Amino acid sequence: NATRGGATMNYALAALGGIVALAAARSVRRALCKPIESKVQCCCGKIKGTVKALRDDSIRINCYCDDCRAYSKAITDLGSSPNPGKEYTRVVQVCKSAVSLTQGKEFLKVARKAPDGVAVNGKTQVCMHRYYAACCSTPMFNVVDFLGFVGVFRDRLDDENEKFAGPVCMFTELALDGTKPEEPPIFVPDFLFKVVRYHLWRNSGPFETDSNPFYWGLEKKDE
């Protein structure tokens, strides 16, 4: 029994040593990596800022869900900006602290599908807040209140955003008929790891939720 216990302890110490070595190697790699910086702005240019993150802390996602398509249409229908989400929406997911605005924050407005507890097409959304440029009706950001990440619409970023990780896809089961996603599916363990890592920054960034939101899901739809 003593021999067996000693072997178990050795295995445990070896495993712990491996974890520490991997963590140390990851820290060194991150310290040597140069952050990617992509400029972000709305269609009319009144809102400007930057998204700055390491490649390991980012992921480009193509979302095929019907809510993202409906939101994108509802916002762009308010003005004349092009709709970036007719088939799917392209975002880059980063920590909220990676987003900073240098001008035009006063034009950034909140949009929600409906008030808390109100179902639209049988679905409710309690904590999802989306942000758009009221100056030109441009979809900009998607956030979940209690999580530390933000989805930045890639159509509002410069070409540097192509250096972020990805792309991958989500919710392909909700894709429009005739739309064939070609990206690999999102790697769920990596997604969950980032959710945990970003949690401390859930209140970061230029995202305020106490203003009067535009309820895009309650707007009358054209048949």
Buried (B, 14 or more C-beta within 10 A) or exposed (E): EEEEEEEEEEEEEEEEEEEEEEEEEEEEEEEEEEEBBBBBBBBBEBBBBBBBBBBEBBBBBBBBBEBBBBBBBBBBBBBEBEBBBEEBBBBBBBBBBBBBBEEBEEBBBBBBBBEEEEEBEEEBBEEBBBBBBBBBBBBBBBBBEEBBBBBBBBBBBBEBBBEBBBBBBBBBEBBEEEEEBEBEEBEEEEBEEBBEEBEEBBEBBBBEEEEEBBBBBEBEEEE
